[in-house]
Amino acid sequence: MKFISSETGEMVMMAETARPLLQAMGKACTARGVITKAEMPLAAEALKRYLAAQAGQEPQLSEAEEAEIPPMARPVGMQQRAWPLLNMLGRTARARKESHIVWEAAADFGQPPDT
């Protein structure tokens, strides 16, 4: 799926990552949606609260594990995955009056697919 900001451009994110982030911001995981400028400060705060609650669940490596695992093979936590969206929210919120963020996906993605 893609997030598209009127101010910062496009960002691609997997639906599995975007789902909890959008839900934390109180947004439905529909094929298309919008975050208006008026919604951005509250959405960013809600997202930060969600990430703070998730912090203890992030993958943690010992120093020995970190030394053995190449950087590109290390687990990536939700904090790292959410940072570009938080940045996009902040930059777009500070922009001109009519700024917004939209998202586009191939289909609604509110529920994880059956495995």
Secondary structure, 3 states (H helix, E strand, C coil): CEEEECCCEEEECCHHHHHHHHHHCCCCCCCEEEEECCCHHHHHHHHHHHHHHHHHHCCCCCHHHHHHCCHHHCCCCHHHHHHHHHHHHHHHHCCCCCCEEEEECCCCCCCCCCC
